[in-house]
């Protein structure tokens, strides 16, 4: 039961991040090669993180390939029609968990704390958005 709720929570974080990416993305940003929206999303996420965490140019350069890989993994997962929605949520969480240590390693201790806080706030926001429809036990 807790696993199901955690999976649902992870999906909410993904949706919340996607919303942040969309709002952070500017119309002037050109698409990146074959990645299309994937490249744009990675750039939007980078812009959002850079703003939230006050990243240096050096940090941005180090984070860019990590975020591109994460975005490509998530895109492939979204496009895989053979996986159930529940499994997609689990796999999306695993993808985020896979890249999280690499991202944190580039951040200063203060930025790491803010990054962790942002994740917690996203989880809390998602729990509030759940309402009664998906959170009732079976």
Secondary structure, DSSP 8 states (H G I E B T S, - for coil): -HHHHHHHHHHHHHHHHHHHHHHH--TT---BGGGBHHHHHHHHHHHHHHHHHT--HHHHHHHHHHHHHHHHHHHHHHH-TTS-HHHHHHHHHHHHHHHHHHHHHHS-HHHHHHHHHHHHHHHHHHHHHHTTTTTS--
